[in-house]
Amino acid sequence: MTVISNRIKQLRKLKGVSQQELADYLEIERTSLSKIENMRYNPSSRVIIEISNFFNLAIGDIFFNQSVSPTDTKRKQAI
């Protein structure tokens, strides 16, 4: 089960913003943003904060899989 994911593409489309516009705001290449959106590249902490600021959302609301409950990620105890 994937715990880390991101909703950047979904949020960007809802806001009507192109990849190039968001990449310009973040001061990164459009290809880097594409890789971030497709989970092929992990953004720096600066970029994560800037994405959060751009969408005015908490980092966890953008980068963590909301369908995973805390009990799904707890370590299984040996029987």
PyMOL Python script that loads the backbone (N, CA, C, O; Angstrom):
from pymol import cmd

cmd.read_pdbstr("""\
ATOM      1  N   MET A   1       0.839  -1.180   0.000  1.00  0.00           N
ATOM      2  CA  MET A   1       0.000   0.000   0.000  1.00  0.00           C
ATOM      3  C   MET A   1       0.886   1.246   0.000  1.00  0.00           C
ATOM      4  O   MET A   1       1.808   1.351   0.809  1.00  0.00           O
ATOM      5  N   THR A   2       0.617   2.165  -0.881  1.00  0.00           N
ATOM      6  CA  THR A   2       1.417   3.376  -0.992  1.00  0.00           C
ATOM      7  C   THR A   2       0.930   4.421  -0.003  1.00  0.00           C
ATOM      8  O   THR A   2      -0.234   4.823  -0.025  1.00  0.00           O
ATOM      9  N   VAL A   3       1.834   4.855   0.865  1.00  0.00           N
ATOM     10  CA  VAL A   3       1.497   5.877   1.853  1.00  0.00           C
ATOM     11  C   VAL A   3       1.818   7.259   1.300  1.00  0.00           C
ATOM     12  O   VAL A   3       1.046   8.201   1.481  1.00  0.00           O
ATOM     13  N   ILE A   4       2.960   7.379   0.623  1.00  0.00           N
ATOM     14  CA  ILE A   4       3.352   8.652   0.047  1.00  0.00           C
ATOM     15  C   ILE A   4       2.845   8.706  -1.388  1.00  0.00           C
ATOM     16  O   ILE A   4       3.097   7.797  -2.180  1.00  0.00           O
ATOM     17  N   SER A   5       2.153   9.739  -1.704  1.00  0.00           N
ATOM     18  CA  SER A   5       1.681   9.990  -3.060  1.00  0.00           C
ATOM     19  C   SER A   5       1.556  11.502  -3.179  1.00  0.00           C
ATOM     20  O   SER A   5       1.961  12.228  -2.272  1.00  0.00           O
ATOM     21  N   ASN A   6       1.017  11.971  -4.252  1.00  0.00           N
ATOM     22  CA  ASN A   6       0.756  13.397  -4.304  1.00  0.00           C
ATOM     23  C   ASN A   6      -0.450  13.688  -5.173  1.00  0.00           C
ATOM     24  O   ASN A   6      -0.811  12.911  -6.057  1.00  0.00           O
ATOM     25  N   ARG A   7      -1.055  14.820  -4.901  1.00  0.00           N
ATOM     26  CA  ARG A   7      -2.249  15.256  -5.615  1.00  0.00           C
ATOM     27  C   ARG A   7      -1.960  16.513  -6.436  1.00  0.00           C
ATOM     28  O   ARG A   7      -2.881  17.254  -6.781  1.00  0.00           O
ATOM     29  N   ILE A   8      -0.698  16.754  -6.747  1.00  0.00           N
ATOM     30  CA  ILE A   8      -0.330  18.002  -7.408  1.00  0.00           C
ATOM     31  C   ILE A   8      -1.039  18.154  -8.745  1.00  0.00           C
ATOM     32  O   ILE A   8      -1.624  19.201  -9.018  1.00  0.00           O
ATOM     33  N   LYS A   9      -0.995  17.127  -9.576  1.00  0.00           N
ATOM     34  CA  LYS A   9      -1.626  17.211 -10.899  1.00  0.00           C
ATOM     35  C   LYS A   9      -3.116  17.489 -10.769  1.00  0.00           C
ATOM     36  O   LYS A   9      -3.659  18.347 -11.465  1.00  0.00           O
ATOM     37  N   GLN A  10      -3.772  16.759  -9.876  1.00  0.00           N
ATOM     38  CA  GLN A  10      -5.208  16.943  -9.664  1.00  0.00           C
ATOM     39  C   GLN A  10      -5.508  18.369  -9.196  1.00  0.00           C
ATOM     40  O   GLN A  10      -6.413  19.014  -9.725  1.00  0.00           O
ATOM     41  N   LEU A  11      -4.766  18.858  -8.223  1.00  0.00           N
ATOM     42  CA  LEU A  11      -4.984  20.207  -7.704  1.00  0.00           C
ATOM     43  C   LEU A  11      -4.664  21.274  -8.755  1.00  0.00           C
ATOM     44  O   LEU A  11      -5.362  22.282  -8.862  1.00  0.00           O
ATOM     45  N   ARG A  12      -3.616  21.041  -9.516  1.00  0.00           N
ATOM     46  CA  ARG A  12      -3.220  21.986 -10.552  1.00  0.00           C
ATOM     47  C   ARG A  12      -4.305  22.109 -11.613  1.00  0.00           C
ATOM     48  O   ARG A  12      -4.623  23.213 -12.056  1.00  0.00           O
ATOM     49  N   LYS A  13      -4.872  20.978 -12.020  1.00  0.00           N
ATOM     50  CA  LYS A  13      -5.936  20.998 -13.034  1.00  0.00           C
ATOM     51  C   LYS A  13      -7.205  21.653 -12.491  1.00  0.00           C
ATOM     52  O   LYS A  13      -7.879  22.391 -13.209  1.00  0.00           O
ATOM     53  N   LEU A  14      -7.530  21.384 -11.227  1.00  0.00           N
ATOM     54  CA  LEU A  14      -8.701  22.020 -10.616  1.00  0.00           C
ATOM     55  C   LEU A  14      -8.558  23.535 -10.579  1.00  0.00           C
ATOM     56  O   LEU A  14      -9.543  24.265 -10.697  1.00  0.00           O
ATOM     57  N   LYS A  15      -7.339  23.996 -10.415  1.00  0.00           N
ATOM     58  CA  LYS A  15      -7.066  25.430 -10.341  1.00  0.00           C
ATOM     59  C   LYS A  15      -6.869  26.055 -11.729  1.00  0.00           C
ATOM     60  O   LYS A  15      -6.777  27.276 -11.856  1.00  0.00           O
ATOM     61  N   GLY A  16      -6.806  25.215 -12.763  1.00  0.00           N
ATOM     62  CA  GLY A  16      -6.638  25.699 -14.124  1.00  0.00           C
ATOM     63  C   GLY A  16      -5.250  26.247 -14.406  1.00  0.00           C
ATOM     64  O   GLY A  16      -5.095  27.215 -15.150  1.00  0.00           O
ATOM     65  N   VAL A  17      -4.242  25.626 -13.810  1.00  0.00           N
ATOM     66  CA  VAL A  17      -2.860  26.077 -13.938  1.00  0.00           C
ATOM     67  C   VAL A  17      -2.090  25.054 -14.768  1.00  0.00           C
ATOM     68  O   VAL A  17      -2.220  23.850 -14.547  1.00  0.00           O
ATOM     69  N   SER A  18      -1.297  25.523 -15.710  1.00  0.00           N
ATOM     70  CA  SER A  18      -0.484  24.617 -16.517  1.00  0.00           C
ATOM     71  C   SER A  18       0.747  24.174 -15.731  1.00  0.00           C
ATOM     72  O   SER A  18       1.116  24.780 -14.725  1.00  0.00           O
ATOM     73  N   GLN A  19       1.370  23.104 -16.217  1.00  0.00           N
ATOM     74  CA  GLN A  19       2.618  22.653 -15.597  1.00  0.00           C
ATOM     75  C   GLN A  19       3.663  23.766 -15.658  1.00  0.00           C
ATOM     76  O   GLN A  19       4.391  23.995 -14.691  1.00  0.00           O
ATOM     77  N   GLN A  20       3.733  24.455 -16.795  1.00  0.00           N
ATOM     78  CA  GLN A  20       4.737  25.508 -16.949  1.00  0.00           C
ATOM     79  C   GLN A  20       4.506  26.649 -15.965  1.00  0.00           C
ATOM     80  O   GLN A  20       5.460  27.177 -15.393  1.00  0.00           O
ATOM     81  N   GLU A  21       3.250  27.033 -15.764  1.00  0.00           N
ATOM     82  CA  GLU A  21       2.947  28.116 -14.819  1.00  0.00           C
ATOM     83  C   GLU A  21       3.360  27.740 -13.393  1.00  0.00           C
ATOM     84  O   GLU A  21       3.960  28.547 -12.682  1.00  0.00           O
ATOM     85  N   LEU A  22       3.037  26.513 -12.982  1.00  0.00           N
ATOM     86  CA  LEU A  22       3.401  26.085 -11.634  1.00  0.00           C
ATOM     87  C   LEU A  22       4.915  25.937 -11.516  1.00  0.00           C
ATOM     88  O   LEU A  22       5.500  26.322 -10.504  1.00  0.00           O
ATOM     89  N   ALA A  23       5.544  25.387 -12.538  1.00  0.00           N
ATOM     90  CA  ALA A  23       6.998  25.237 -12.522  1.00  0.00           C
ATOM     91  C   ALA A  23       7.679  26.604 -12.415  1.00  0.00           C
ATOM     92  O   ALA A  23       8.664  26.754 -11.691  1.00  0.00           O
ATOM     93  N   ASP A  24       7.160  27.590 -13.128  1.00  0.00           N
ATOM     94  CA  ASP A  24       7.722  28.942 -13.048  1.00  0.00           C
ATOM     95  C   ASP A  24       7.593  29.494 -11.631  1.00  0.00           C
ATOM     96  O   ASP A  24       8.536  30.087 -11.106  1.00  0.00           O
ATOM     97  N   TYR A  25       6.428  29.300 -11.009  1.00  0.00           N
ATOM     98  CA  TYR A  25       6.207  29.751  -9.636  1.00  0.00           C
ATOM     99  C   TYR A  25       7.197  29.075  -8.688  1.00  0.00           C
ATOM    100  O   TYR A  25       7.730  29.709  -7.778  1.00  0.00           O
ATOM    101  N   LEU A  26       7.436  27.786  -8.911  1.00  0.00           N
ATOM    102  CA  LEU A  26       8.322  27.006  -8.040  1.00  0.00           C
ATOM    103  C   LEU A  26       9.796  27.213  -8.373  1.00  0.00           C
ATOM    104  O   LEU A  26      10.673  26.780  -7.625  1.00  0.00           O
ATOM    105  N   GLU A  27      10.066  27.877  -9.494  1.00  0.00           N
ATOM    106  CA  GLU A  27      11.428  28.095  -9.979  1.00  0.00           C
ATOM    107  C   GLU A  27      12.157  26.779 -10.243  1.00  0.00           C
ATOM    108  O   GLU A  27      13.311  26.592  -9.859  1.00  0.00           O
ATOM    109  N   ILE A  28      11.430  25.863 -10.922  1.00  0.00           N
ATOM    110  CA  ILE A  28      12.006  24.596 -11.351  1.00  0.00           C
ATOM    111  C   ILE A  28      11.641  24.385 -12.815  1.00  0.00           C
ATOM    112  O   ILE A  28      10.792  25.094 -13.356  1.00  0.00           O
ATOM    113  N   GLU A  29      12.272  23.421 -13.448  1.00  0.00           N
ATOM    114  CA  GLU A  29      11.962  23.084 -14.842  1.00  0.00           C
ATOM    115  C   GLU A  29      10.611  22.376 -14.910  1.00  0.00           C
ATOM    116  O   GLU A  29      10.219  21.676 -13.977  1.00  0.00           O
ATOM    117  N   ARG A  30       9.906  22.565 -16.023  1.00  0.00           N
ATOM    118  CA  ARG A  30       8.621  21.910 -16.217  1.00  0.00           C
ATOM    119  C   ARG A  30       8.790  20.392 -16.190  1.00  0.00           C
ATOM    120  O   ARG A  30       7.930  19.682 -15.668  1.00  0.00           O
ATOM    121  N   THR A  31       9.892  19.892 -16.747  1.00  0.00           N
ATOM    122  CA  THR A  31      10.124  18.443 -16.749  1.00  0.00           C
ATOM    123  C   THR A  31      10.315  17.906 -15.329  1.00  0.00           C
ATOM    124  O   THR A  31       9.925  16.776 -15.036  1.00  0.00           O
ATOM    125  N   SER A  32      10.908  18.703 -14.460  1.00  0.00           N
ATOM    126  CA  SER A  32      11.058  18.290 -13.053  1.00  0.00           C
ATOM    127  C   SER A  32       9.696  18.190 -12.382  1.00  0.00           C
ATOM    128  O   SER A  32       9.437  17.256 -11.624  1.00  0.00           O
ATOM    129  N   LEU A  33       8.826  19.159 -12.665  1.00  0.00           N
ATOM    130  CA  LEU A  33       7.474  19.118 -12.101  1.00  0.00           C
ATOM    131  C   LEU A  33       6.731  17.888 -12.603  1.00  0.00           C
ATOM    132  O   LEU A  33       6.029  17.235 -11.832  1.00  0.00           O
ATOM    133  N   SER A  34       6.875  17.565 -13.873  1.00  0.00           N
ATOM    134  CA  SER A  34       6.228  16.371 -14.425  1.00  0.00           C
ATOM    135  C   SER A  34       6.695  15.121 -13.689  1.00  0.00           C
ATOM    136  O   SER A  34       5.887  14.252 -13.362  1.00  0.00           O
ATOM    137  N   LYS A  35       7.997  15.031 -13.430  1.00  0.00           N
ATOM    138  CA  LYS A  35       8.533  13.874 -12.707  1.00  0.00           C
ATOM    139  C   LYS A  35       8.006  13.826 -11.272  1.00  0.00           C
ATOM    140  O   LYS A  35       7.743  12.744 -10.748  1.00  0.00           O
ATOM    141  N   ILE A  36       7.853  14.974 -10.640  1.00  0.00           N
ATOM    142  CA  ILE A  36       7.291  15.022  -9.289  1.00  0.00           C
ATOM    143  C   ILE A  36       5.846  14.550  -9.313  1.00  0.00           C
ATOM    144  O   ILE A  36       5.437  13.738  -8.483  1.00  0.00           O
ATOM    145  N   GLU A  37       5.074  15.062 -10.266  1.00  0.00           N
ATOM    146  CA  GLU A  37       3.662  14.675 -10.363  1.00  0.00           C
ATOM    147  C   GLU A  37       3.493  13.175 -10.595  1.00  0.00           C
ATOM    148  O   GLU A  37       2.527  12.576 -10.123  1.00  0.00           O
ATOM    149  N   ASN A  38       4.424  12.575 -11.316  1.00  0.00           N
ATOM    150  CA  ASN A  38       4.327  11.150 -11.650  1.00  0.00           C
ATOM    151  C   ASN A  38       5.118  10.255 -10.703  1.00  0.00           C
ATOM    152  O   ASN A  38       5.338   9.077 -10.985  1.00  0.00           O
ATOM    153  N   MET A  39       5.546  10.830  -9.569  1.00  0.00           N
ATOM    154  CA  MET A  39       6.232  10.086  -8.512  1.00  0.00           C
ATOM    155  C   MET A  39       7.543   9.454  -8.987  1.00  0.00           C
ATOM    156  O   MET A  39       7.949   8.404  -8.488  1.00  0.00           O
ATOM    157  N   ARG A  40       8.199  10.099  -9.953  1.00  0.00           N
ATOM    158  CA  ARG A  40       9.495   9.611 -10.422  1.00  0.00           C
ATOM    159  C   ARG A  40      10.639  10.431  -9.845  1.00  0.00           C
ATOM    160  O   ARG A  40      11.809  10.140 -10.096  1.00  0.00           O
ATOM    161  N   TYR A  41      10.299  11.449  -9.076  1.00  0.00           N
ATOM    162  CA  TYR A  41      11.301  12.341  -8.502  1.00  0.00           C
ATOM    163  C   TYR A  41      10.744  12.913  -7.214  1.00  0.00           C
ATOM    164  O   TYR A  41       9.576  13.302  -7.166  1.00  0.00           O
ATOM    165  N   ASN A  42      11.554  12.972  -6.173  1.00  0.00           N
ATOM    166  CA  ASN A  42      11.119  13.534  -4.895  1.00  0.00           C
ATOM    167  C   ASN A  42      11.520  15.005  -4.823  1.00  0.00           C
ATOM    168  O   ASN A  42      12.689  15.342  -5.010  1.00  0.00           O
ATOM    169  N   PRO A  43      10.562  15.869  -4.557  1.00  0.00           N
ATOM    170  CA  PRO A  43      10.883  17.289  -4.485  1.00  0.00           C
ATOM    171  C   PRO A  43      11.679  17.632  -3.230  1.00  0.00           C
ATOM    172  O   PRO A  43      11.614  16.925  -2.224  1.00  0.00           O
ATOM    173  N   SER A  44      12.423  18.719  -3.307  1.00  0.00           N
ATOM    174  CA  SER A  44      13.163  19.208  -2.140  1.00  0.00           C
ATOM    175  C   SER A  44      12.169  19.761  -1.119  1.00  0.00           C
ATOM    176  O   SER A  44      11.003  19.996  -1.436  1.00  0.00           O
ATOM    177  N   SER A  45      12.637  19.961   0.087  1.00  0.00           N
ATOM    178  CA  SER A  45      11.761  20.521   1.123  1.00  0.00           C
ATOM    179  C   SER A  45      11.289  21.920   0.726  1.00  0.00           C
ATOM    180  O   SER A  45      10.153  22.293   1.017  1.00  0.00           O
ATOM    181  N   ARG A  46      12.148  22.695   0.064  1.00  0.00           N
ATOM    182  CA  ARG A  46      11.745  24.033  -0.385  1.00  0.00           C
ATOM    183  C   ARG A  46      10.582  23.942  -1.358  1.00  0.00           C
ATOM    184  O   ARG A  46       9.614  24.695  -1.248  1.00  0.00           O
ATOM    185  N   VAL A  47      10.674  23.019  -2.313  1.00  0.00           N
ATOM    186  CA  VAL A  47       9.618  22.866  -3.318  1.00  0.00           C
ATOM    187  C   VAL A  47       8.334  22.358  -2.664  1.00  0.00           C
ATOM    188  O   VAL A  47       7.246  22.805  -3.024  1.00  0.00           O
ATOM    189  N   ILE A  48       8.441  21.443  -1.723  1.00  0.00           N
ATOM    190  CA  ILE A  48       7.258  20.944  -1.016  1.00  0.00           C
ATOM    191  C   ILE A  48       6.539  22.103  -0.318  1.00  0.00           C
ATOM    192  O   ILE A  48       5.316  22.220  -0.401  1.00  0.00           O
ATOM    193  N   ILE A  49       7.293  22.943   0.358  1.00  0.00           N
ATOM    194  CA  ILE A  49       6.695  24.089   1.064  1.00  0.00           C
ATOM    195  C   ILE A  49       6.057  25.052   0.077  1.00  0.00           C
ATOM    196  O   ILE A  49       4.962  25.559   0.322  1.00  0.00           O
ATOM    197  N   GLU A  50       6.736  25.309  -1.041  1.00  0.00           N
ATOM    198  CA  GLU A  50       6.195  26.228  -2.046  1.00  0.00           C
ATOM    199  C   GLU A  50       4.914  25.686  -2.683  1.00  0.00           C
ATOM    200  O   GLU A  50       3.985  26.446  -2.959  1.00  0.00           O
ATOM    201  N   ILE A  51       4.867  24.375  -2.916  1.00  0.00           N
ATOM    202  CA  ILE A  51       3.647  23.756  -3.457  1.00  0.00           C
ATOM    203  C   ILE A  51       2.510  23.920  -2.457  1.00  0.00           C
ATOM    204  O   ILE A  51       1.390  24.261  -2.837  1.00  0.00           O
ATOM    205  N   SER A  52       2.792  23.679  -1.190  1.00  0.00           N
ATOM    206  CA  SER A  52       1.802  23.847  -0.130  1.00  0.00           C
ATOM    207  C   SER A  52       1.288  25.287  -0.097  1.00  0.00           C
ATOM    208  O   SER A  52       0.086  25.524   0.020  1.00  0.00           O
ATOM    209  N   ASN A  53       2.204  26.235  -0.200  1.00  0.00           N
ATOM    210  CA  ASN A  53       1.810  27.652  -0.207  1.00  0.00           C
ATOM    211  C   ASN A  53       0.979  27.999  -1.439  1.00  0.00           C
ATOM    212  O   ASN A  53      -0.008  28.728  -1.343  1.00  0.00           O
ATOM    213  N   PHE A  54       1.377  27.480  -2.586  1.00  0.00           N
ATOM    214  CA  PHE A  54       0.670  27.775  -3.835  1.00  0.00           C
ATOM    215  C   PHE A  54      -0.791  27.349  -3.763  1.00  0.00           C
ATOM    216  O   PHE A  54      -1.687  28.096  -4.156  1.00  0.00           O
ATOM    217  N   PHE A  55      -1.021  26.137  -3.256  1.00  0.00           N
ATOM    218  CA  PHE A  55      -2.383  25.618  -3.182  1.00  0.00           C
ATOM    219  C   PHE A  55      -3.088  25.981  -1.874  1.00  0.00           C
ATOM    220  O   PHE A  55      -4.269  25.681  -1.697  1.00  0.00           O
ATOM    221  N   ASN A  56      -2.363  26.626  -0.963  1.00  0.00           N
ATOM    222  CA  ASN A  56      -2.919  27.007   0.332  1.00  0.00           C
ATOM    223  C   ASN A  56      -3.504  25.798   1.062  1.00  0.00           C
ATOM    224  O   ASN A  56      -4.603  25.847   1.615  1.00  0.00           O
ATOM    225  N   LEU A  57      -2.725  24.706   1.042  1.00  0.00           N
ATOM    226  CA  LEU A  57      -3.124  23.460   1.696  1.00  0.00           C
ATOM    227  C   LEU A  57      -1.972  22.957   2.546  1.00  0.00           C
ATOM    228  O   LEU A  57      -0.809  23.272   2.293  1.00  0.00           O
ATOM    229  N   ALA A  58      -2.309  22.175   3.550  1.00  0.00           N
ATOM    230  CA  ALA A  58      -1.281  21.546   4.379  1.00  0.00           C
ATOM    231  C   ALA A  58      -0.492  20.545   3.541  1.00  0.00           C
ATOM    232  O   ALA A  58      -1.034  19.935   2.619  1.00  0.00           O
ATOM    233  N   ILE A  59       0.767  20.383   3.860  1.00  0.00           N
ATOM    234  CA  ILE A  59       1.626  19.455   3.133  1.00  0.00           C
ATOM    235  C   ILE A  59       1.016  18.051   3.119  1.00  0.00           C
ATOM    236  O   ILE A  59       1.018  17.385   2.084  1.00  0.00           O
ATOM    237  N   GLY A  60       0.497  17.604   4.255  1.00  0.00           N
ATOM    238  CA  GLY A  60      -0.102  16.274   4.337  1.00  0.00           C
ATOM    239  C   GLY A  60      -1.302  16.092   3.424  1.00  0.00           C
ATOM    240  O   GLY A  60      -1.567  14.983   2.959  1.00  0.00           O
ATOM    241  N   ASP A  61      -2.028  17.171   3.164  1.00  0.00           N
ATOM    242  CA  ASP A  61      -3.185  17.087   2.270  1.00  0.00           C
ATOM    243  C   ASP A  61      -2.770  16.934   0.814  1.00  0.00           C
ATOM    244  O   ASP A  61      -3.576  16.525  -0.022  1.00  0.00           O
ATOM    245  N   ILE A  62      -1.532  17.255   0.509  1.00  0.00           N
ATOM    246  CA  ILE A  62      -1.041  17.163  -0.868  1.00  0.00           C
ATOM    247  C   ILE A  62      -0.226  15.897  -1.089  1.00  0.00           C
ATOM    248  O   ILE A  62      -0.349  15.253  -2.131  1.00  0.00           O
ATOM    249  N   PHE A  63       0.602  15.536  -0.117  1.00  0.00           N
ATOM    250  CA  PHE A  63       1.607  14.498  -0.342  1.00  0.00           C
ATOM    251  C   PHE A  63       1.346  13.151   0.314  1.00  0.00           C
ATOM    252  O   PHE A  63       2.116  12.219   0.079  1.00  0.00           O
ATOM    253  N   PHE A  64       0.315  12.999   1.115  1.00  0.00           N
ATOM    254  CA  PHE A  64       0.089  11.714   1.757  1.00  0.00           C
ATOM    255  C   PHE A  64      -1.216  11.111   1.282  1.00  0.00           C
ATOM    256  O   PHE A  64      -2.210  11.816   1.108  1.00  0.00           O
ATOM    257  N   ASN A  65      -1.210   9.800   1.072  1.00  0.00           N
ATOM    258  CA  ASN A  65      -2.369   9.077   0.592  1.00  0.00           C
ATOM    259  C   ASN A  65      -3.452   9.106   1.668  1.00  0.00           C
ATOM    260  O   ASN A  65      -3.310   8.484   2.721  1.00  0.00           O
ATOM    261  N   GLN A  66      -4.514   9.819   1.398  1.00  0.00           N
ATOM    262  CA  GLN A  66      -5.582  10.009   2.377  1.00  0.00           C
ATOM    263  C   GLN A  66      -6.377   8.740   2.640  1.00  0.00           C
ATOM    264  O   GLN A  66      -7.087   8.656   3.642  1.00  0.00           O
ATOM    265  N   SER A  67      -6.273   7.748   1.757  1.00  0.00           N
ATOM    266  CA  SER A  67      -7.040   6.518   1.953  1.00  0.00           C
ATOM    267  C   SER A  67      -6.344   5.517   2.873  1.00  0.00           C
ATOM    268  O   SER A  67      -6.912   4.472   3.191  1.00  0.00           O
ATOM    269  N   VAL A  68      -5.123   5.826   3.303  1.00  0.00           N
ATOM    270  CA  VAL A  68      -4.389   4.937   4.215  1.00  0.00           C
ATOM    271  C   VAL A  68      -4.646   5.390   5.640  1.00  0.00           C
ATOM    272  O   VAL A  68      -4.389   6.541   5.992  1.00  0.00           O
ATOM    273  N   SER A  69      -5.151   4.486   6.448  1.00  0.00           N
ATOM    274  CA  SER A  69      -5.403   4.829   7.846  1.00  0.00           C
ATOM    275  C   SER A  69      -4.126   4.611   8.656  1.00  0.00           C
ATOM    276  O   SER A  69      -3.250   3.853   8.238  1.00  0.00           O
ATOM    277  N   PRO A  70      -4.014   5.268   9.809  1.00  0.00           N
ATOM    278  CA  PRO A  70      -2.820   5.075  10.647  1.00  0.00           C
ATOM    279  C   PRO A  70      -2.589   3.622  11.035  1.00  0.00           C
ATOM    280  O   PRO A  70      -1.442   3.212  11.215  1.00  0.00           O
ATOM    281  N   THR A  71      -3.649   2.837  11.166  1.00  0.00           N
ATOM    282  CA  THR A  71      -3.485   1.434  11.543  1.00  0.00           C
ATOM    283  C   THR A  71      -2.876   0.621  10.401  1.00  0.00           C
ATOM    284  O   THR A  71      -2.278  -0.427  10.643  1.00  0.00           O
ATOM    285  N   ASP A  72      -3.020   1.092   9.158  1.00  0.00           N
ATOM    286  CA  ASP A  72      -2.427   0.397   8.021  1.00  0.00           C
ATOM    287  C   ASP A  72      -0.900   0.499   8.024  1.00  0.00           C
ATOM    288  O   ASP A  72      -0.221  -0.349   7.446  1.00  0.00           O
ATOM    289  N   THR A  73      -0.370   1.513   8.661  1.00  0.00           N
ATOM    290  CA  THR A  73       1.063   1.743   8.612  1.00  0.00           C
ATOM    291  C   THR A  73       1.793   1.318   9.881  1.00  0.00           C
ATOM    292  O   THR A  73       3.017   1.423   9.953  1.00  0.00           O
ATOM    293  N   LYS A  74       1.064   0.844  10.872  1.00  0.00           N
ATOM    294  CA  LYS A  74       1.697   0.383  12.099  1.00  0.00           C
ATOM    295  C   LYS A  74       2.414  -0.932  11.855  1.00  0.00           C
ATOM    296  O   LYS A  74       1.957  -1.768  11.076  1.00  0.00           O
ATOM    297  N   ARG A  75       3.522  -1.103  12.520  1.00  0.00           N
ATOM    298  CA  ARG A  75       4.317  -2.322  12.396  1.00  0.00           C
ATOM    299  C   ARG A  75       3.542  -3.501  12.986  1.00  0.00           C
ATOM    300  O   ARG A  75       2.977  -3.409  14.076  1.00  0.00           O
ATOM    301  N   LYS A  76       3.528  -4.589  12.257  1.00  0.00           N
ATOM    302  CA  LYS A  76       2.849  -5.794  12.740  1.00  0.00           C
ATOM    303  C   LYS A  76       3.688  -6.432  13.851  1.00  0.00           C
ATOM    304  O   LYS A  76       4.897  -6.607  13.701  1.00  0.00           O
ATOM    305  N   GLN A  77       3.041  -6.774  14.957  1.00  0.00           N
ATOM    306  CA  GLN A  77       3.745  -7.406  16.059  1.00  0.00           C
ATOM    307  C   GLN A  77       3.810  -8.911  15.826  1.00  0.00           C
ATOM    308  O   GLN A  77       2.868  -9.521  15.321  1.00  0.00           O
ATOM    309  N   ALA A  78       4.952  -9.495  16.207  1.00  0.00           N
ATOM    310  CA  ALA A  78       5.135 -10.940  16.064  1.00  0.00           C
ATOM    311  C   ALA A  78       4.231 -11.668  17.043  1.00  0.00           C
ATOM    312  O   ALA A  78       4.029 -11.212  18.169  1.00  0.00           O
ATOM    313  N   ILE A  79       3.700 -12.778  16.620  1.00  0.00           N
ATOM    314  CA  ILE A  79       2.802 -13.558  17.467  1.00  0.00           C
ATOM    315  C   ILE A  79       3.572 -14.590  18.222  1.00  0.00           C
ATOM    316  O   ILE A  79       2.990 -15.352  18.994  1.00  0.00           O
TER     317      ILE A  79
END
""", "prot")
cmd.dss("prot")
cmd.show_as("cartoon", "prot")
cmd.util.cbc("prot")
cmd.orient("prot")
